[in-house]
Amino acid sequence: MRPLLRLKGVEAGYGPARVLNGVSFDVGVGEVVALMGRNGMGKTTLVRSILGLAPWVRGRVLFETRELRGQPTYRIARAGIGLVPEGRQTFPNLTVRENLTATASPGRSGKDPWTVERVLAMFPQLAARMRAMANTLSGGEQQMLAIGRALMTNPALLILDEATEGLSPALRQEIWACLATLQARGQSILLIDKHVAPIRRIADRIVILEKGRVAWRGTAEGLTDDVLDRTLGV
């Protein structure tokens, strides 16, 4: 499978503190890769490293063979990476429609692009809230809006950082159904989450971080209870 995102020996940190210690893995075109690990193991720092938001990064971060390290975040986004950040981070004083269109982009291929209408077809709950300010939405609606906003950039790679965190089981199921739909469409996804059962169903490959290093990588079939106990304490 052709690599879309390739991390080679990535080190990153804050001030003198090193959080990532030589992380290497790929996300292929049309592939769903799940990144797992206990809290504080470096998952969000890795996302920030990809997007040019970490204070310092060493190693290589390649996107379609283009070096991202040292590039400003807006150029990285324009290259084709969409983010659903931890904590949703919708624009609170903009309406749902304004959130969806504020950063919209046709993408590079122009083939079957995401539009407001297509986002609403995936998340019909948002249709009745189009004029509502984002800060008046429920947590689940805000998460749907955050995903829809990222899709409106028509990304080649979609990164989701704890997209199901803090949601009810029913809403989590809706988000996982959305991700399965995106997977069927061939969307490349880097998914950070802690829910093992749905990750086993959706992920093509899984990478587990421990103390800023890759502690395990493999397929869902290889993610045994023994692996979970050794790496996640599950």
C-alpha positions as CSV (number, residue, x, y, z in Angstrom):
1,M,0.0,0.0,0.0
2,R,1.4,3.4,-1.0
3,P,2.3,5.5,2.1
4,L,0.4,8.8,2.5
5,L,1.9,9.8,5.8
6,R,5.3,8.5,6.9
7,L,6.9,9.2,10.3
8,K,10.6,8.4,10.5
9,G,12.4,8.5,13.9
10,V,10.2,11.4,15.1
11,E,11.4,13.0,18.4
12,A,9.5,15.9,19.9
13,G,9.1,17.8,23.2
14,Y,8.5,20.9,25.1
15,G,11.5,22.9,26.4
16,P,14.1,20.4,27.5
17,A,11.5,17.6,28.0
18,R,11.4,15.0,25.3
19,V,8.0,13.3,24.8
20,L,8.5,11.3,21.6
21,N,11.6,9.1,21.3
22,G,12.1,7.9,17.7
23,V,8.5,7.1,16.6
24,S,8.2,5.6,13.1
25,F,5.1,4.3,11.3
26,D,3.1,4.9,8.1
27,V,-0.5,5.6,7.2
28,G,-1.3,4.2,3.7
29,V,-3.7,5.6,1.1
30,G,-7.2,4.5,2.0
31,E,-6.0,3.0,5.3
32,V,-7.3,3.4,8.9
33,V,-4.5,3.4,11.4
34,A,-5.4,3.6,15.1
35,L,-3.0,5.1,17.6
36,M,-3.4,3.9,21.2
37,G,-1.7,4.4,24.5
38,R,-2.3,5.4,28.1
39,N,-2.6,9.0,29.0
40,G,0.7,10.9,28.8
41,M,2.4,8.5,26.4
42,G,2.7,11.0,23.6
43,K,-0.3,10.6,21.3
44,T,-1.4,14.2,21.2
45,T,2.2,15.4,21.0
46,L,2.5,13.2,17.9
47,V,-0.5,14.9,16.3
48,R,0.9,18.3,17.1
49,S,4.2,17.2,15.6
50,I,2.5,16.3,12.3
51,L,0.7,19.6,12.2
52,G,3.6,21.8,13.1
53,L,2.3,22.7,16.5
54,A,4.9,21.1,18.7
55,P,7.7,23.4,20.0
56,W,10.4,21.3,18.6
57,V,10.5,18.2,16.3
58,R,13.3,16.1,15.0
59,G,13.2,13.2,12.5
60,R,11.1,13.2,9.3
61,V,7.4,13.8,8.8
62,L,6.6,13.1,5.2
63,F,3.2,13.6,3.5
64,E,3.1,12.3,0.0
65,T,6.9,12.5,0.0
66,R,6.7,16.2,1.0
67,E,8.6,17.1,4.2
68,L,6.2,18.7,6.7
69,R,8.7,19.4,9.5
70,G,9.4,23.1,9.6
71,Q,6.3,24.0,7.6
72,P,3.7,26.4,9.1
73,T,0.4,24.8,10.2
74,Y,-1.7,26.5,7.5
75,R,0.5,25.0,4.8
76,I,0.3,21.6,6.3
77,A,-3.5,21.9,6.4
78,R,-3.6,23.0,2.8
79,A,-1.4,20.0,1.8
80,G,-4.5,17.9,2.6
81,I,-4.6,17.1,6.4
82,G,-7.8,17.7,8.3
83,L,-8.0,17.6,12.1
84,V,-10.7,16.8,14.5
85,P,-9.0,18.0,17.7
86,E,-9.3,16.7,21.2
87,G,-12.1,18.6,23.0
88,R,-13.9,19.5,19.7
89,Q,-12.8,23.1,19.6
90,T,-15.6,24.4,17.4
91,F,-15.8,28.1,16.9
92,P,-18.2,28.9,19.8
93,N,-19.5,32.3,18.5
94,L,-20.1,31.1,14.9
95,T,-23.3,29.3,13.8
96,V,-23.2,25.7,12.7
97,R,-23.3,26.7,9.0
98,E,-20.5,29.3,9.6
99,N,-18.4,26.6,11.3
100,L,-18.8,24.3,8.3
101,T,-17.9,26.9,5.8
102,A,-15.3,28.9,7.6
103,T,-12.4,26.7,6.6
104,A,-14.0,24.8,3.7
105,S,-11.8,23.9,0.8
106,P,-12.5,22.0,-2.5
107,G,-9.4,19.9,-1.9
108,R,-7.0,18.9,-4.6
109,S,-8.8,16.2,-6.6
110,G,-12.2,18.0,-6.9
111,K,-13.7,14.5,-7.1
112,D,-17.0,14.0,-5.2
113,P,-16.1,16.8,-2.7
114,W,-17.7,17.2,0.7
115,T,-20.3,20.0,0.8
116,V,-22.6,21.3,3.5
117,E,-25.4,19.1,2.1
118,R,-23.3,16.0,2.2
119,V,-22.2,16.7,5.8
120,L,-25.9,17.1,6.8
121,A,-26.7,13.8,5.1
122,M,-24.2,12.1,7.4
123,F,-25.2,14.1,10.5
124,P,-28.9,14.9,10.0
125,Q,-29.1,16.1,13.7
126,L,-27.2,19.2,12.6
127,A,-29.7,20.2,9.9
128,A,-32.2,21.8,12.4
129,R,-29.3,23.6,14.2
130,M,-27.8,25.4,11.2
131,R,-28.5,28.9,12.6
132,A,-27.6,28.0,16.2
133,M,-24.3,29.1,17.8
134,A,-21.9,26.2,18.2
135,N,-21.7,26.9,22.0
136,T,-25.4,26.1,22.3
137,L,-25.0,22.6,20.9
138,S,-24.8,19.4,23.0
139,G,-21.5,17.6,23.3
140,G,-22.5,15.1,20.7
141,E,-23.7,17.7,18.2
142,Q,-20.4,19.6,18.7
143,Q,-18.4,16.5,17.9
144,M,-20.4,15.9,14.8
145,L,-19.8,19.5,13.8
146,A,-16.1,19.1,14.5
147,I,-16.0,16.1,12.2
148,G,-18.1,17.9,9.6
149,R,-15.8,20.9,9.7
150,A,-12.8,18.8,9.1
151,L,-14.5,16.9,6.2
152,M,-15.3,20.3,4.6
153,T,-11.6,20.8,4.0
154,N,-11.8,17.7,1.8
155,P,-8.6,16.2,3.4
156,A,-6.5,13.4,1.9
157,L,-5.8,12.4,5.5
158,L,-8.3,12.9,8.4
159,I,-6.8,12.9,11.9
160,L,-9.2,12.4,14.8
161,D,-7.9,12.9,18.4
162,E,-10.2,11.3,20.9
163,A,-13.3,11.9,18.8
164,T,-15.5,9.7,21.0
165,E,-14.2,11.0,24.4
166,G,-16.9,12.0,26.8
167,L,-19.8,10.9,24.6
168,S,-22.7,8.6,25.6
169,P,-22.6,5.0,24.3
170,A,-25.3,5.8,21.8
171,L,-23.5,8.9,20.4
172,R,-20.2,6.9,20.3
173,Q,-21.9,4.4,18.1
174,E,-23.0,7.2,15.7
175,I,-19.4,8.4,15.5
176,W,-18.1,4.9,14.8
177,A,-20.7,4.4,12.2
178,C,-19.6,7.6,10.5
179,L,-16.0,6.4,10.6
180,A,-17.0,3.1,9.0
181,T,-18.8,5.0,6.2
182,L,-15.6,7.1,5.7
183,Q,-13.5,4.0,5.6
184,A,-15.8,2.5,2.9
185,R,-15.3,5.7,0.9
186,G,-11.5,5.1,1.0
187,Q,-10.8,8.0,3.4
188,S,-7.3,7.7,4.9
189,I,-7.6,8.1,8.7
190,L,-5.3,8.4,11.7
191,L,-7.5,7.7,14.7
192,I,-6.5,8.3,18.3
193,D,-8.9,6.5,20.7
194,K,-9.0,4.2,23.6
195,H,-12.1,2.0,22.9
196,V,-10.7,-1.4,22.0
197,A,-13.7,-3.2,20.6
198,P,-14.6,-0.6,17.8
199,I,-10.9,-0.1,17.0
200,R,-10.6,-3.8,16.4
201,R,-13.6,-3.6,14.0
202,I,-12.4,-0.6,12.0
203,A,-8.6,-0.3,12.1
204,D,-6.5,-1.8,9.3
205,R,-3.4,-1.5,11.6
206,I,-2.8,-0.4,15.2
207,V,0.1,1.3,16.8
208,I,0.5,1.5,20.6
209,L,2.8,4.2,22.2
210,E,4.4,3.7,25.5
211,K,6.6,6.4,27.0
212,G,7.0,8.1,23.6
213,R,8.1,4.9,21.8
214,V,6.2,2.4,19.6
215,A,5.6,-0.5,22.0
216,W,3.6,-2.6,19.6
217,R,2.2,-2.5,16.1
218,G,0.1,-4.9,14.1
219,T,-3.3,-5.8,12.8
220,A,-6.5,-6.0,14.8
221,E,-6.2,-9.8,14.8
222,G,-2.9,-9.5,16.5
223,L,-4.2,-7.2,19.3
224,T,-4.7,-9.9,21.8
225,D,-5.6,-9.6,25.4
226,D,-2.0,-10.3,26.3
227,V,-0.8,-7.3,24.2
228,L,-3.5,-5.1,25.8
229,D,-2.4,-6.1,29.3
230,R,1.3,-5.5,28.6
231,T,0.9,-2.2,26.8
232,L,-2.3,-0.6,28.1
233,G,-3.0,-2.4,31.3
234,V,-6.4,-3.4,30.0
